[in-house]
Amino acid sequence: MSSGRYAPSPSGDLHVGNLRTALLAWMFARASNRGFLMRVEDLDRVREGAEERQLADLAALGIDWDPPVVRQSERRAVYKEAVAGLVARGLTYECFCTRREIAEAASAPHGTPGLYPGTCRRLSDAERAQRRAERPAALRLAAGVAQYTVRDLLHGAYTGPVDDLVLVRNDGVPAYNLAVVVDDGAMGVDQVVRGDDLLASAPRQAYLATLLGLAPPVYAHVPLALNADGKRLAKRDGAVTLADLHARGWSTADVVATIADSLGMAARDAAGMLAEFDPASLPRTPWVFHPPDETGRPGI
């Protein structure tokens, strides 16, 4: 069965921007007769109790998902097998660069910001052995293309750069780009709905999927929620989580209605939003959220 998914990282409570994206992912999936899956991306930055609170908040909004909840921390053997296959095919190499070295290389006159320039790909065997004695290595993909095109339901055909992305960090933890691709393929996810800040990562993930023998999903990168300063909404922006909004006098129904308003929908609950859902009518610009003050009145 084809499916969509939502994949929160349990590093803290979800804010209204996260909840809005979750509702959109759920509506995209259910409106296209797909399953809807929940995956907890807990390989890093886990806060105790966050997973339970996140799932409770999502359910309170009216989002349902098909069991079981998948946790990446329980799937390390699957990632290891995928990496072993790439290694056996000669599609990987060790990387010893620090974050500072990567940033400096990318900011050089002929570097590309945000992309790894392939420094360690050009090391000799002797240089690699010397570096190996100095610090542990990450494992990178030796990409065979410079760019790749994905299909996005909101952005159309999107072509972006592909670099030698990290597959396994130097602490042995599977990297996000590897885990998400392996999981989507294993779970039958053929529709990925997420914030448009991740659009640039879609080409490299889709390319990696093809190397693993997987069909890349169809994407829908939706506009983000921003704060009053035009920056991506974060928990430091005040009353932005469901618990914080409850403390300011908002009910869960108020939060859902506010999200519906941000999407131009007249419905007041999740079921009504799904019945009204039309991807073509979705806003294409970010939503600026003004947290309520202590009296519960929306900020300005």
ZIPE-V420579 format. One record per helix or strand of 2 or more residues. SS is the DSSP state (h for helix, s for strand). FROM is the first residue (numbers start at 1). LEN is the number of residues. If there is no record, write none. Layout:
BEGIN
SS	FROM	LEN
SS	FROM	LEN
END
This chain:
BEGIN
s	3	4
h	16	16
s	35	6
h	50	12
s	70	2
h	72	3
h	76	13
s	92	4
h	99	8
h	119	4
h	125	10
s	138	4
s	147	6
s	156	6
s	166	3
h	176	12
s	191	5
h	196	16
s	218	5
s	225	2
h	235	3
h	242	6
h	252	11
h	270	7
h	279	3
s	287	2
END
